[in-house]
Amino acid sequence: MIESFKIGDNVRVDYMSSRSNNIVSRTGRIIQEPSDNKSVIFVSTGDNQLTGIHSGKVFSVTIDTDKHKVLNNTFVGKLESIAKF
């Protein structure tokens, strides 16, 4: 399912929130696609915000773009779907 996406694709990520138990959507542009040595897909969903997907799990990642550093990485739920738009 994830292998068909490429860097630059605009996508919508739907996941079952572990906090609210509702389906939540995030939209953005793919900035890292899966490859032989990378199993995570990253979607840029804000200035300093990424949505990461790995093994059916969705993570919210806050980054410091100036320092190229991850500030926070939080599990937010299980992947329901990902689709181009």
PDB file with SEQRES, HELIX, SHEET and CRYST1 records, atoms N, CA, C and O in Angstrom:
SEQRES   1 A   85  MET ILE GLU SER PHE LYS ILE GLY ASP ASN VAL ARG VAL          
SEQRES   2 A   85  ASP TYR MET SER SER ARG SER ASN ASN ILE VAL SER ARG          
SEQRES   3 A   85  THR GLY ARG ILE ILE GLN GLU PRO SER ASP ASN LYS SER          
SEQRES   4 A   85  VAL ILE PHE VAL SER THR GLY ASP ASN GLN LEU THR GLY          
SEQRES   5 A   85  ILE HIS SER GLY LYS VAL PHE SER VAL THR ILE ASP THR          
SEQRES   6 A   85  ASP LYS HIS LYS VAL LEU ASN ASN THR PHE VAL GLY LYS          
SEQRES   7 A   85  LEU GLU SER ILE ALA LYS PHE                                  
HELIX    1 AA1 ILE A    2  SER A    4  5                                   3    
SHEET    1 AA1 7 ASN A  10  SER A  17  0                                        
SHEET    2 AA1 7 ILE A  23  GLN A  32 -1                                        
SHEET    3 AA1 7 ILE A  41  GLY A  46 -1                                        
SHEET    4 AA1 7 GLN A  49  HIS A  54 -1                                        
SHEET    5 AA1 7 LYS A  57  ASP A  64 -1                                        
SHEET    6 AA1 7 LYS A  69  LYS A  84 -1                                        
SHEET    7 AA1 7 ASN A  10  SER A  17 -1                                        
CRYST1    1.000    1.000    1.000  90.00  90.00  90.00 P 1           1          
ATOM      1  N   MET A   1       0.837  -1.193   0.000  1.00  0.00           N  
ATOM      2  CA  MET A   1       0.000   0.000   0.000  1.00  0.00           C  
ATOM      3  C   MET A   1       0.879   1.253   0.000  1.00  0.00           C  
ATOM      4  O   MET A   1       0.654   2.147  -0.815  1.00  0.00           O  
ATOM      5  N   ILE A   2       1.850   1.343   0.868  1.00  0.00           N  
ATOM      6  CA  ILE A   2       2.679   2.541   0.992  1.00  0.00           C  
ATOM      7  C   ILE A   2       3.699   2.633  -0.133  1.00  0.00           C  
ATOM      8  O   ILE A   2       4.139   3.731  -0.473  1.00  0.00           O  
ATOM      9  N   GLU A   3       4.083   1.508  -0.717  1.00  0.00           N  
ATOM     10  CA  GLU A   3       5.124   1.493  -1.730  1.00  0.00           C  
ATOM     11  C   GLU A   3       4.762   2.284  -2.987  1.00  0.00           C  
ATOM     12  O   GLU A   3       5.656   2.666  -3.743  1.00  0.00           O  
ATOM     13  N   SER A   4       3.492   2.535  -3.226  1.00  0.00           N  
ATOM     14  CA  SER A   4       3.062   3.208  -4.451  1.00  0.00           C  
ATOM     15  C   SER A   4       3.176   4.734  -4.381  1.00  0.00           C  
ATOM     16  O   SER A   4       2.864   5.411  -5.361  1.00  0.00           O  
ATOM     17  N   PHE A   5       3.603   5.278  -3.274  1.00  0.00           N  
ATOM     18  CA  PHE A   5       3.710   6.717  -3.117  1.00  0.00           C  
ATOM     19  C   PHE A   5       5.141   7.179  -3.356  1.00  0.00           C  
ATOM     20  O   PHE A   5       6.100   6.469  -3.054  1.00  0.00           O  
ATOM     21  N   LYS A   6       5.265   8.392  -3.906  1.00  0.00           N  
ATOM     22  CA  LYS A   6       6.571   8.957  -4.229  1.00  0.00           C  
ATOM     23  C   LYS A   6       6.741  10.319  -3.559  1.00  0.00           C  
ATOM     24  O   LYS A   6       5.761  10.966  -3.189  1.00  0.00           O  
ATOM     25  N   ILE A   7       7.992  10.744  -3.408  1.00  0.00           N  
ATOM     26  CA  ILE A   7       8.282  12.065  -2.857  1.00  0.00           C  
ATOM     27  C   ILE A   7       7.569  13.128  -3.695  1.00  0.00           C  
ATOM     28  O   ILE A   7       7.615  13.096  -4.924  1.00  0.00           O  
ATOM     29  N   GLY A   8       6.914  14.061  -3.018  1.00  0.00           N  
ATOM     30  CA  GLY A   8       6.183  15.136  -3.690  1.00  0.00           C  
ATOM     31  C   GLY A   8       4.697  14.871  -3.836  1.00  0.00           C  
ATOM     32  O   GLY A   8       3.936  15.801  -4.103  1.00  0.00           O  
ATOM     33  N   ASP A   9       4.257  13.616  -3.667  1.00  0.00           N  
ATOM     34  CA  ASP A   9       2.823  13.319  -3.743  1.00  0.00           C  
ATOM     35  C   ASP A   9       2.083  14.004  -2.598  1.00  0.00           C  
ATOM     36  O   ASP A   9       2.548  13.997  -1.458  1.00  0.00           O  
ATOM     37  N   ASN A  10       0.932  14.594  -2.905  1.00  0.00           N  
ATOM     38  CA  ASN A  10       0.051  15.127  -1.869  1.00  0.00           C  
ATOM     39  C   ASN A  10      -0.858  13.995  -1.416  1.00  0.00           C  
ATOM     40  O   ASN A  10      -1.499  13.332  -2.231  1.00  0.00           O  
ATOM     41  N   VAL A  11      -0.905  13.780  -0.092  1.00  0.00           N  
ATOM     42  CA  VAL A  11      -1.665  12.651   0.441  1.00  0.00           C  
ATOM     43  C   VAL A  11      -2.505  13.061   1.637  1.00  0.00           C  
ATOM     44  O   VAL A  11      -2.264  14.081   2.283  1.00  0.00           O  
ATOM     45  N   ARG A  12      -3.498  12.228   1.908  1.00  0.00           N  
ATOM     46  CA  ARG A  12      -4.294  12.339   3.127  1.00  0.00           C  
ATOM     47  C   ARG A  12      -4.055  11.063   3.922  1.00  0.00           C  
ATOM     48  O   ARG A  12      -4.229   9.959   3.404  1.00  0.00           O  
ATOM     49  N   VAL A  13      -3.660  11.215   5.170  1.00  0.00           N  
ATOM     50  CA  VAL A  13      -3.422  10.087   6.072  1.00  0.00           C  
ATOM     51  C   VAL A  13      -4.577  10.040   7.064  1.00  0.00           C  
ATOM     52  O   VAL A  13      -4.825  11.012   7.776  1.00  0.00           O  
ATOM     53  N   ASP A  14      -5.280   8.917   7.111  1.00  0.00           N  
ATOM     54  CA  ASP A  14      -6.353   8.710   8.084  1.00  0.00           C  
ATOM     55  C   ASP A  14      -5.880   7.688   9.108  1.00  0.00           C  
ATOM     56  O   ASP A  14      -5.343   6.640   8.749  1.00  0.00           O  
ATOM     57  N   TYR A  15      -6.083   8.000  10.386  1.00  0.00           N  
ATOM     58  CA  TYR A  15      -5.697   7.053  11.423  1.00  0.00           C  
ATOM     59  C   TYR A  15      -6.709   7.068  12.563  1.00  0.00           C  
ATOM     60  O   TYR A  15      -7.424   8.049  12.771  1.00  0.00           O  
ATOM     61  N   MET A  16      -6.754   5.953  13.299  1.00  0.00           N  
ATOM     62  CA  MET A  16      -7.617   5.845  14.472  1.00  0.00           C  
ATOM     63  C   MET A  16      -6.837   6.404  15.651  1.00  0.00           C  
ATOM     64  O   MET A  16      -5.851   5.820  16.099  1.00  0.00           O  
ATOM     65  N   SER A  17      -7.299   7.544  16.140  1.00  0.00           N  
ATOM     66  CA  SER A  17      -6.599   8.232  17.219  1.00  0.00           C  
ATOM     67  C   SER A  17      -6.588   7.390  18.489  1.00  0.00           C  
ATOM     68  O   SER A  17      -7.628   6.904  18.932  1.00  0.00           O  
ATOM     69  N   SER A  18      -5.412   7.225  19.065  1.00  0.00           N  
ATOM     70  CA  SER A  18      -5.303   6.482  20.321  1.00  0.00           C  
ATOM     71  C   SER A  18      -5.851   7.302  21.490  1.00  0.00           C  
ATOM     72  O   SER A  18      -6.158   6.752  22.548  1.00  0.00           O  
ATOM     73  N   ARG A  19      -5.973   8.606  21.300  1.00  0.00           N  
ATOM     74  CA  ARG A  19      -6.464   9.479  22.365  1.00  0.00           C  
ATOM     75  C   ARG A  19      -7.993   9.593  22.344  1.00  0.00           C  
ATOM     76  O   ARG A  19      -8.644   9.422  23.375  1.00  0.00           O  
ATOM     77  N   SER A  20      -8.564   9.885  21.166  1.00  0.00           N  
ATOM     78  CA  SER A  20     -10.011  10.126  21.096  1.00  0.00           C  
ATOM     79  C   SER A  20     -10.803   8.927  20.594  1.00  0.00           C  
ATOM     80  O   SER A  20     -12.031   8.914  20.687  1.00  0.00           O  
ATOM     81  N   ASN A  21     -10.118   7.924  20.066  1.00  0.00           N  
ATOM     82  CA  ASN A  21     -10.760   6.745  19.488  1.00  0.00           C  
ATOM     83  C   ASN A  21     -11.655   7.111  18.297  1.00  0.00           C  
ATOM     84  O   ASN A  21     -12.635   6.421  18.014  1.00  0.00           O  
ATOM     85  N   ASN A  22     -11.313   8.195  17.609  1.00  0.00           N  
ATOM     86  CA  ASN A  22     -11.999   8.619  16.383  1.00  0.00           C  
ATOM     87  C   ASN A  22     -10.995   8.614  15.240  1.00  0.00           C  
ATOM     88  O   ASN A  22      -9.784   8.638  15.460  1.00  0.00           O  
ATOM     89  N   ILE A  23     -11.511   8.582  14.020  1.00  0.00           N  
ATOM     90  CA  ILE A  23     -10.635   8.670  12.855  1.00  0.00           C  
ATOM     91  C   ILE A  23     -10.246  10.132  12.651  1.00  0.00           C  
ATOM     92  O   ILE A  23     -11.098  11.020  12.631  1.00  0.00           O  
ATOM     93  N   VAL A  24      -8.943  10.362  12.499  1.00  0.00           N  
ATOM     94  CA  VAL A  24      -8.386  11.696  12.318  1.00  0.00           C  
ATOM     95  C   VAL A  24      -7.668  11.710  10.970  1.00  0.00           C  
ATOM     96  O   VAL A  24      -7.084  10.704  10.567  1.00  0.00           O  
ATOM     97  N   SER A  25      -7.710  12.842  10.275  1.00  0.00           N  
ATOM     98  CA  SER A  25      -7.040  12.980   8.982  1.00  0.00           C  
ATOM     99  C   SER A  25      -5.964  14.049   9.057  1.00  0.00           C  
ATOM    100  O   SER A  25      -6.129  15.076   9.715  1.00  0.00           O  
ATOM    101  N   ARG A  26      -4.869  13.789   8.378  1.00  0.00           N  
ATOM    102  CA  ARG A  26      -3.796  14.765   8.196  1.00  0.00           C  
ATOM    103  C   ARG A  26      -3.472  14.802   6.709  1.00  0.00           C  
ATOM    104  O   ARG A  26      -3.419  13.760   6.055  1.00  0.00           O  
ATOM    105  N   THR A  27      -3.258  15.986   6.182  1.00  0.00           N  
ATOM    106  CA  THR A  27      -2.887  16.103   4.772  1.00  0.00           C  
ATOM    107  C   THR A  27      -1.520  16.749   4.661  1.00  0.00           C  
ATOM    108  O   THR A  27      -1.117  17.543   5.511  1.00  0.00           O  
ATOM    109  N   GLY A  28      -0.817  16.395   3.601  1.00  0.00           N  
ATOM    110  CA  GLY A  28       0.496  16.977   3.387  1.00  0.00           C  
ATOM    111  C   GLY A  28       1.190  16.372   2.184  1.00  0.00           C  
ATOM    112  O   GLY A  28       0.584  15.667   1.378  1.00  0.00           O  
ATOM    113  N   ARG A  29       2.483  16.667   2.083  1.00  0.00           N  
ATOM    114  CA  ARG A  29       3.291  16.236   0.946  1.00  0.00           C  
ATOM    115  C   ARG A  29       4.343  15.245   1.438  1.00  0.00           C  
ATOM    116  O   ARG A  29       4.988  15.470   2.462  1.00  0.00           O  
ATOM    117  N   ILE A  30       4.508  14.159   0.709  1.00  0.00           N  
ATOM    118  CA  ILE A  30       5.488  13.146   1.078  1.00  0.00           C  
ATOM    119  C   ILE A  30       6.895  13.703   0.884  1.00  0.00           C  
ATOM    120  O   ILE A  30       7.233  14.207  -0.187  1.00  0.00           O  
ATOM    121  N   ILE A  31       7.716  13.604   1.943  1.00  0.00           N  
ATOM    122  CA  ILE A  31       9.101  14.072   1.854  1.00  0.00           C  
ATOM    123  C   ILE A  31      10.095  12.918   1.992  1.00  0.00           C  
ATOM    124  O   ILE A  31      11.282  13.091   1.716  1.00  0.00           O  
ATOM    125  N   GLN A  32       9.623  11.744   2.414  1.00  0.00           N  
ATOM    126  CA  GLN A  32      10.466  10.536   2.406  1.00  0.00           C  
ATOM    127  C   GLN A  32       9.582   9.358   2.084  1.00  0.00           C  
ATOM    128  O   GLN A  32       8.546   9.151   2.714  1.00  0.00           O  
ATOM    129  N   GLU A  33       9.998   8.589   1.099  1.00  0.00           N  
ATOM    130  CA  GLU A  33       9.246   7.401   0.706  1.00  0.00           C  
ATOM    131  C   GLU A  33      10.013   6.160   1.152  1.00  0.00           C  
ATOM    132  O   GLU A  33      11.219   6.229   1.388  1.00  0.00           O  
ATOM    133  N   PRO A  34       9.323   5.029   1.268  1.00  0.00           N  
ATOM    134  CA  PRO A  34      10.012   3.803   1.646  1.00  0.00           C  
ATOM    135  C   PRO A  34      11.012   3.380   0.565  1.00  0.00           C  
ATOM    136  O   PRO A  34      10.786   3.598  -0.625  1.00  0.00           O  
ATOM    137  N   SER A  35      12.108   2.779   0.997  1.00  0.00           N  
ATOM    138  CA  SER A  35      13.101   2.233   0.078  1.00  0.00           C  
ATOM    139  C   SER A  35      13.753   1.042   0.766  1.00  0.00           C  
ATOM    140  O   SER A  35      13.326   0.629   1.845  1.00  0.00           O  
ATOM    141  N   ASP A  36      14.773   0.499   0.150  1.00  0.00           N  
ATOM    142  CA  ASP A  36      15.431  -0.669   0.726  1.00  0.00           C  
ATOM    143  C   ASP A  36      15.971  -0.414   2.132  1.00  0.00           C  
ATOM    144  O   ASP A  36      15.930  -1.305   2.980  1.00  0.00           O  
ATOM    145  N   ASN A  37      16.470   0.783   2.382  1.00  0.00           N  
ATOM    146  CA  ASN A  37      17.060   1.061   3.692  1.00  0.00           C  
ATOM    147  C   ASN A  37      16.233   2.016   4.551  1.00  0.00           C  
ATOM    148  O   ASN A  37      16.681   2.420   5.624  1.00  0.00           O  
ATOM    149  N   LYS A  38      15.027   2.384   4.094  1.00  0.00           N  
ATOM    150  CA  LYS A  38      14.150   3.274   4.858  1.00  0.00           C  
ATOM    151  C   LYS A  38      12.752   2.666   4.882  1.00  0.00           C  
ATOM    152  O   LYS A  38      12.122   2.502   3.838  1.00  0.00           O  
ATOM    153  N   SER A  39      12.275   2.336   6.069  1.00  0.00           N  
ATOM    154  CA  SER A  39      10.956   1.702   6.172  1.00  0.00           C  
ATOM    155  C   SER A  39       9.869   2.682   6.598  1.00  0.00           C  
ATOM    156  O   SER A  39       8.710   2.294   6.745  1.00  0.00           O  
ATOM    157  N   VAL A  40      10.233   3.955   6.798  1.00  0.00           N  
ATOM    158  CA  VAL A  40       9.280   4.959   7.267  1.00  0.00           C  
ATOM    159  C   VAL A  40       8.928   5.897   6.123  1.00  0.00           C  
ATOM    160  O   VAL A  40       9.788   6.272   5.326  1.00  0.00           O  
ATOM    161  N   ILE A  41       7.659   6.271   6.051  1.00  0.00           N  
ATOM    162  CA  ILE A  41       7.222   7.311   5.125  1.00  0.00           C  
ATOM    163  C   ILE A  41       6.949   8.548   5.973  1.00  0.00           C  
ATOM    164  O   ILE A  41       6.310   8.458   7.022  1.00  0.00           O  
ATOM    165  N   PHE A  42       7.436   9.708   5.516  1.00  0.00           N  
ATOM    166  CA  PHE A  42       7.187  10.956   6.228  1.00  0.00           C  
ATOM    167  C   PHE A  42       6.378  11.892   5.343  1.00  0.00           C  
ATOM    168  O   PHE A  42       6.648  12.042   4.151  1.00  0.00           O  
ATOM    169  N   VAL A  43       5.378  12.520   5.958  1.00  0.00           N  
ATOM    170  CA  VAL A  43       4.522  13.492   5.289  1.00  0.00           C  
ATOM    171  C   VAL A  43       4.682  14.810   6.023  1.00  0.00           C  
ATOM    172  O   VAL A  43       4.503  14.872   7.239  1.00  0.00           O  
ATOM    173  N   SER A  44       5.018  15.872   5.288  1.00  0.00           N  
ATOM    174  CA  SER A  44       5.135  17.197   5.873  1.00  0.00           C  
ATOM    175  C   SER A  44       3.732  17.764   6.048  1.00  0.00           C  
ATOM    176  O   SER A  44       3.030  18.002   5.065  1.00  0.00           O  
ATOM    177  N   THR A  45       3.321  17.982   7.300  1.00  0.00           N  
ATOM    178  CA  THR A  45       1.963  18.438   7.583  1.00  0.00           C  
ATOM    179  C   THR A  45       1.924  19.827   8.208  1.00  0.00           C  
ATOM    180  O   THR A  45       0.858  20.289   8.616  1.00  0.00           O  
ATOM    181  N   GLY A  46       3.061  20.493   8.287  1.00  0.00           N  
ATOM    182  CA  GLY A  46       3.146  21.844   8.850  1.00  0.00           C  
ATOM    183  C   GLY A  46       4.575  22.322   8.791  1.00  0.00           C  
ATOM    184  O   GLY A  46       5.468  21.583   8.374  1.00  0.00           O  
ATOM    185  N   ASP A  47       4.799  23.556   9.207  1.00  0.00           N  
ATOM    186  CA  ASP A  47       6.142  24.127   9.144  1.00  0.00           C  
ATOM    187  C   ASP A  47       7.174  23.271   9.865  1.00  0.00           C  
ATOM    188  O   ASP A  47       8.242  23.001   9.315  1.00  0.00           O  
ATOM    189  N   ASN A  48       6.879  22.849  11.062  1.00  0.00           N  
ATOM    190  CA  ASN A  48       7.807  22.049  11.859  1.00  0.00           C  
ATOM    191  C   ASN A  48       7.179  20.719  12.263  1.00  0.00           C  
ATOM    192  O   ASN A  48       7.560  20.123  13.270  1.00  0.00           O  
ATOM    193  N   GLN A  49       6.216  20.261  11.469  1.00  0.00           N  
ATOM    194  CA  GLN A  49       5.451  19.078  11.847  1.00  0.00           C  
ATOM    195  C   GLN A  49       5.483  18.039  10.733  1.00  0.00           C  
ATOM    196  O   GLN A  49       5.244  18.350   9.566  1.00  0.00           O  
ATOM    197  N   LEU A  50       5.781  16.803  11.111  1.00  0.00           N  
ATOM    198  CA  LEU A  50       5.745  15.678  10.183  1.00  0.00           C  
ATOM    199  C   LEU A  50       4.789  14.634  10.721  1.00  0.00           C  
ATOM    200  O   LEU A  50       4.578  14.535  11.930  1.00  0.00           O  
ATOM    201  N   THR A  51       4.212  13.857   9.821  1.00  0.00           N  
ATOM    202  CA  THR A  51       3.479  12.665  10.197  1.00  0.00           C  
ATOM    203  C   THR A  51       4.292  11.499   9.671  1.00  0.00           C  
ATOM    204  O   THR A  51       4.560  11.414   8.472  1.00  0.00           O  
ATOM    205  N   GLY A  52       4.684  10.604  10.556  1.00  0.00           N  
ATOM    206  CA  GLY A  52       5.466   9.437  10.176  1.00  0.00           C  
ATOM    207  C   GLY A  52       4.611   8.191  10.220  1.00  0.00           C  
ATOM    208  O   GLY A  52       3.768   8.039  11.104  1.00  0.00           O  
ATOM    209  N   ILE A  53       4.825   7.291   9.258  1.00  0.00           N  
ATOM    210  CA  ILE A  53       4.076   6.038   9.201  1.00  0.00           C  
ATOM    211  C   ILE A  53       5.081   4.900   9.130  1.00  0.00           C  
ATOM    212  O   ILE A  53       5.961   4.883   8.270  1.00  0.00           O  
ATOM    213  N   HIS A  54       4.936   3.945  10.051  1.00  0.00           N  
ATOM    214  CA  HIS A  54       5.827   2.782  10.096  1.00  0.00           C  
ATOM    215  C   HIS A  54       5.047   1.585  10.622  1.00  0.00           C  
ATOM    216  O   HIS A  54       4.470   1.639  11.708  1.00  0.00           O  
ATOM    217  N   SER A  55       5.034   0.509   9.851  1.00  0.00           N  
ATOM    218  CA  SER A  55       4.392  -0.749  10.264  1.00  0.00           C  
ATOM    219  C   SER A  55       2.942  -0.545  10.712  1.00  0.00           C  
ATOM    220  O   SER A  55       2.505  -1.139  11.698  1.00  0.00           O  
ATOM    221  N   GLY A  56       2.199   0.294   9.987  1.00  0.00           N  
ATOM    222  CA  GLY A  56       0.788   0.505  10.305  1.00  0.00           C  
ATOM    223  C   GLY A  56       0.531   1.426  11.476  1.00  0.00           C  
ATOM    224  O   GLY A  56      -0.616   1.599  11.890  1.00  0.00           O  
ATOM    225  N   LYS A  57       1.580   2.021  12.016  1.00  0.00           N  
ATOM    226  CA  LYS A  57       1.438   2.956  13.130  1.00  0.00           C  
ATOM    227  C   LYS A  57       1.750   4.367  12.643  1.00  0.00           C  
ATOM    228  O   LYS A  57       2.598   4.562  11.773  1.00  0.00           O  
ATOM    229  N   VAL A  58       1.048   5.351  13.219  1.00  0.00           N  
ATOM    230  CA  VAL A  58       1.211   6.751  12.819  1.00  0.00           C  
ATOM    231  C   VAL A  58       1.801   7.537  13.992  1.00  0.00           C  
ATOM    232  O   VAL A  58       1.383   7.388  15.140  1.00  0.00           O  
ATOM    233  N   PHE A  59       2.778   8.373  13.668  1.00  0.00           N  
ATOM    234  CA  PHE A  59       3.474   9.163  14.674  1.00  0.00           C  
ATOM    235  C   PHE A  59       3.429  10.636  14.284  1.00  0.00           C  
ATOM    236  O   PHE A  59       3.493  10.978  13.103  1.00  0.00           O  
ATOM    237  N   SER A  60       3.319  11.498  15.281  1.00  0.00           N  
ATOM    238  CA  SER A  60       3.436  12.933  15.090  1.00  0.00           C  
ATOM    239  C   SER A  60       4.859  13.302  15.486  1.00  0.00           C  
ATOM    240  O   SER A  60       5.303  13.000  16.593  1.00  0.00           O  
ATOM    241  N   VAL A  61       5.572  13.961  14.570  1.00  0.00           N  
ATOM    242  CA  VAL A  61       6.978  14.298  14.804  1.00  0.00           C  
ATOM    243  C   VAL A  61       7.136  15.812  14.686  1.00  0.00           C  
ATOM    244  O   VAL A  61       6.807  16.399  13.655  1.00  0.00           O  
ATOM    245  N   THR A  62       7.641  16.435  15.743  1.00  0.00           N  
ATOM    246  CA  THR A  62       7.940  17.863  15.738  1.00  0.00           C  
ATOM    247  C   THR A  62       9.444  18.009  15.553  1.00  0.00           C  
ATOM    248  O   THR A  62      10.232  17.347  16.229  1.00  0.00           O  
ATOM    249  N   ILE A  63       9.835  18.890  14.621  1.00  0.00           N  
ATOM    250  CA  ILE A  63      11.251  19.050  14.309  1.00  0.00           C  
ATOM    251  C   ILE A  63      11.691  20.501  14.447  1.00  0.00           C  
ATOM    252  O   ILE A  63      10.884  21.426  14.361  1.00  0.00           O  
ATOM    253  N   ASP A  64      12.981  20.675  14.663  1.00  0.00           N  
ATOM    254  CA  ASP A  64      13.611  21.989  14.618  1.00  0.00           C  
ATOM    255  C   ASP A  64      14.376  22.022  13.298  1.00  0.00           C  
ATOM    256  O   ASP A  64      15.443  21.420  13.181  1.00  0.00           O  
ATOM    257  N   THR A  65      13.834  22.720  12.312  1.00  0.00           N  
ATOM    258  CA  THR A  65      14.447  22.722  10.981  1.00  0.00           C  
ATOM    259  C   THR A  65      15.788  23.435  10.955  1.00  0.00           C  
ATOM    260  O   THR A  65      16.647  23.099  10.139  1.00  0.00           O  
ATOM    261  N   ASP A  66      15.983  24.409  11.828  1.00  0.00           N  
ATOM    262  CA  ASP A  66      17.260  25.124  11.864  1.00  0.00           C  
ATOM    263  C   ASP A  66      18.397  24.232  12.379  1.00  0.00           C  
ATOM    264  O   ASP A  66      19.521  24.289  11.879  1.00  0.00           O  
ATOM    265  N   LYS A  67      18.089  23.418  13.371  1.00  0.00           N  
ATOM    266  CA  LYS A  67      19.115  22.558  13.972  1.00  0.00           C  
ATOM    267  C   LYS A  67      19.081  21.136  13.415  1.00  0.00           C  
ATOM    268  O   LYS A  67      19.911  20.304  13.783  1.00  0.00           O  
ATOM    269  N   HIS A  68      18.109  20.851  12.517  1.00  0.00           N  
ATOM    270  CA  HIS A  68      17.954  19.510  11.942  1.00  0.00           C  
ATOM    271  C   HIS A  68      17.833  18.471  13.058  1.00  0.00           C  
ATOM    272  O   HIS A  68      18.557  17.476  13.094  1.00  0.00           O  
ATOM    273  N   LYS A  69      16.891  18.738  13.965  1.00  0.00           N  
ATOM    274  CA  LYS A  69      16.764  17.920  15.160  1.00  0.00           C  
ATOM    275  C   LYS A  69      15.296  17.583  15.419  1.00  0.00           C  
ATOM    276  O   LYS A  69      14.417  18.419  15.211  1.00  0.00           O  
ATOM    277  N   VAL A  70      15.032  16.351  15.875  1.00  0.00           N  
ATOM    278  CA  VAL A  70      13.694  15.949  16.283  1.00  0.00           C  
ATOM    279  C   VAL A  70      13.470  16.426  17.710  1.00  0.00           C  
ATOM    280  O   VAL A  70      14.263  16.127  18.603  1.00  0.00           O  
ATOM    281  N   LEU A  71      12.387  17.170  17.923  1.00  0.00           N  
ATOM    282  CA  LEU A  71      12.063  17.680  19.250  1.00  0.00           C  
ATOM    283  C   LEU A  71      11.108  16.764  20.000  1.00  0.00           C  
ATOM    284  O   LEU A  71      11.188  16.634  21.222  1.00  0.00           O  
ATOM    285  N   ASN A  72      10.196  16.125  19.256  1.00  0.00           N  
ATOM    286  CA  ASN A  72       9.188  15.279  19.885  1.00  0.00           C  
ATOM    287  C   ASN A  72       8.711  14.248  18.870  1.00  0.00           C  
ATOM    288  O   ASN A  72       8.538  14.562  17.692  1.00  0.00           O  
ATOM    289  N   ASN A  73       8.500  13.029  19.326  1.00  0.00           N  
ATOM    290  CA  ASN A  73       7.992  11.948  18.484  1.00  0.00           C  
ATOM    291  C   ASN A  73       6.942  11.204  19.297  1.00  0.00           C  
ATOM    292  O   ASN A  73       7.272  10.562  20.294  1.00  0.00           O  
ATOM    293  N   THR A  74       5.670  11.286  18.879  1.00  0.00           N  
ATOM    294  CA  THR A  74       4.572  10.743  19.663  1.00  0.00           C  
ATOM    295  C   THR A  74       3.713   9.801  18.816  1.00  0.00           C  
ATOM    296  O   THR A  74       3.313  10.154  17.707  1.00  0.00           O  
ATOM    297  N   PHE A  75       3.432   8.605  19.336  1.00  0.00           N  
ATOM    298  CA  PHE A  75       2.494   7.695  18.691  1.00  0.00           C  
ATOM    299  C   PHE A  75       1.099   8.293  18.797  1.00  0.00           C  
ATOM    300  O   PHE A  75       0.659   8.658  19.888  1.00  0.00           O  
ATOM    301  N   VAL A  76       0.391   8.397  17.653  1.00  0.00           N  
ATOM    302  CA  VAL A  76      -0.947   8.996  17.681  1.00  0.00           C  
ATOM    303  C   VAL A  76      -2.058   8.026  17.299  1.00  0.00           C  
ATOM    304  O   VAL A  76      -3.226   8.302  17.574  1.00  0.00           O  
ATOM    305  N   GLY A  77      -1.728   6.897  16.674  1.00  0.00           N  
ATOM    306  CA  GLY A  77      -2.777   5.936  16.352  1.00  0.00           C  
ATOM    307  C   GLY A  77      -2.369   4.943  15.290  1.00  0.00           C  
ATOM    308  O   GLY A  77      -1.233   4.938  14.815  1.00  0.00           O  
ATOM    309  N   LYS A  78      -3.322   4.099  14.926  1.00  0.00           N  
ATOM    310  CA  LYS A  78      -3.110   3.073  13.904  1.00  0.00           C  
ATOM    311  C   LYS A  78      -3.610   3.569  12.557  1.00  0.00           C  
ATOM    312  O   LYS A  78      -4.679   4.170  12.459  1.00  0.00           O  
ATOM    313  N   LEU A  79      -2.823   3.310  11.527  1.00  0.00           N  
ATOM    314  CA  LEU A  79      -3.151   3.755  10.173  1.00  0.00           C  
ATOM    315  C   LEU A  79      -4.438   3.099   9.685  1.00  0.00           C  
ATOM    316  O   LEU A  79      -4.594   1.880   9.760  1.00  0.00           O  
ATOM    317  N   GLU A  80      -5.350   3.918   9.189  1.00  0.00           N  
ATOM    318  CA  GLU A  80      -6.571   3.426   8.545  1.00  0.00           C  
ATOM    319  C   GLU A  80      -6.397   3.418   7.036  1.00  0.00           C  
ATOM    320  O   GLU A  80      -6.724   2.436   6.370  1.00  0.00           O  
ATOM    321  N   SER A  81      -5.867   4.546   6.487  1.00  0.00           N  
ATOM    322  CA  SER A  81      -5.669   4.630   5.041  1.00  0.00           C  
ATOM    323  C   SER A  81      -4.738   5.786   4.712  1.00  0.00           C  
ATOM    324  O   SER A  81      -4.544   6.708   5.504  1.00  0.00           O  
ATOM    325  N   ILE A  82      -4.173   5.701   3.518  1.00  0.00           N  
ATOM    326  CA  ILE A  82      -3.389   6.804   2.974  1.00  0.00           C  
ATOM    327  C   ILE A  82      -3.735   6.872   1.495  1.00  0.00           C  
ATOM    328  O   ILE A  82      -3.725   5.852   0.806  1.00  0.00           O  
ATOM    329  N   ALA A  83      -4.041   8.068   1.004  1.00  0.00           N  
ATOM    330  CA  ALA A  83      -4.491   8.204  -0.375  1.00  0.00           C  
ATOM    331  C   ALA A  83      -3.979   9.514  -0.966  1.00  0.00           C  
ATOM    332  O   ALA A  83      -3.874  10.528  -0.275  1.00  0.00           O  
ATOM    333  N   LYS A  84      -3.660   9.469  -2.270  1.00  0.00           N  
ATOM    334  CA  LYS A  84      -3.274  10.680  -2.985  1.00  0.00           C  
ATOM    335  C   LYS A  84      -4.498  11.551  -3.203  1.00  0.00           C  
ATOM    336  O   LYS A  84      -5.621  11.054  -3.288  1.00  0.00           O  
ATOM    337  N   PHE A  85      -4.271  12.865  -3.292  1.00  0.00           N  
ATOM    338  CA  PHE A  85      -5.373  13.769  -3.650  1.00  0.00           C  
ATOM    339  C   PHE A  85      -4.860  14.855  -4.559  1.00  0.00           C  
ATOM    340  O   PHE A  85      -5.627  15.723  -4.978  1.00  0.00           O  
TER     341      PHE A  85                                                      
END                                                                             
